[in-house]
């Protein structure tokens, strides 16, 4: 797993994010408006768990810092 920063993009208010398994790490694409308290944040954490990761491991991510 890589401990890095997420790719933050703006695909509009309905975009909740995506997590992808790439080589030996997980790459997360999250919207700017997604924060630890946002309703989509648990969905993103679940997506990362489904790939075998844990959001609390990526400390530079707004979700990981609160995970």
C-alpha positions as CSV (number, residue, x, y, z in Angstrom):
1,X,0.0,0.0,0.0
2,X,1.2,3.5,-0.8
3,X,1.1,6.2,1.8
4,X,0.5,9.3,-0.3
5,X,-1.9,12.0,-1.1
6,X,-5.2,11.5,-3.0
7,X,-5.9,12.8,-6.4
8,X,-8.5,15.6,-5.8
9,X,-10.8,16.5,-8.7
10,X,-14.0,18.4,-9.2
11,X,-16.5,16.3,-11.2
12,X,-19.5,18.1,-9.7
13,X,-21.5,17.7,-6.5
14,X,-22.8,14.1,-7.3
15,X,-19.3,12.7,-7.6
16,X,-18.4,10.7,-4.4
17,X,-15.0,9.4,-5.5
18,X,-13.3,6.2,-6.7
19,X,-10.6,3.9,-5.4
20,X,-8.4,1.8,-7.7
21,X,-5.9,-0.9,-7.1
22,X,-2.8,0.0,-9.1
23,X,0.4,-2.2,-8.9
24,X,0.9,-2.6,-5.2
25,X,-1.0,0.4,-4.0
26,X,-4.4,2.0,-3.9
27,X,-5.1,5.2,-5.7
28,X,-8.0,7.3,-4.5
29,X,-9.8,10.0,-6.5
30,X,-11.9,12.2,-4.3
31,X,-13.8,15.4,-4.8
32,X,-12.7,18.7,-3.2
33,X,-15.9,18.9,-1.1
34,X,-15.4,15.4,0.5
35,X,-14.4,15.8,4.2
36,X,-14.4,13.5,7.2
37,X,-17.9,14.6,8.1
38,X,-19.3,14.4,4.5
39,X,-22.0,11.8,3.9
40,X,-19.9,10.3,1.1
41,X,-16.9,9.8,3.2
42,X,-18.0,6.5,4.7
43,X,-18.7,5.2,1.1
44,X,-15.1,6.1,0.2
45,X,-13.7,4.4,3.2
46,X,-15.8,1.3,2.3
47,X,-14.4,1.4,-1.2
48,X,-10.8,1.4,0.2
49,X,-11.6,-1.4,2.6
50,X,-13.0,-3.5,-0.3
51,X,-9.6,-3.2,-1.9
52,X,-7.8,-4.3,1.2
53,X,-6.8,-0.9,2.5
54,X,-7.5,1.2,5.5
55,X,-8.1,5.0,5.3
56,X,-6.3,5.7,8.5
57,X,-3.0,4.6,6.9
58,X,-2.9,7.6,4.5
59,X,-2.2,10.5,6.7
60,X,-2.1,13.1,3.9
61,X,-5.7,12.4,2.9
62,X,-8.6,14.3,4.5
63,X,-10.4,11.0,4.9
64,X,-7.3,9.1,6.1
65,X,-6.4,11.7,8.7
66,X,-9.8,11.1,10.3
67,X,-10.0,7.4,9.6
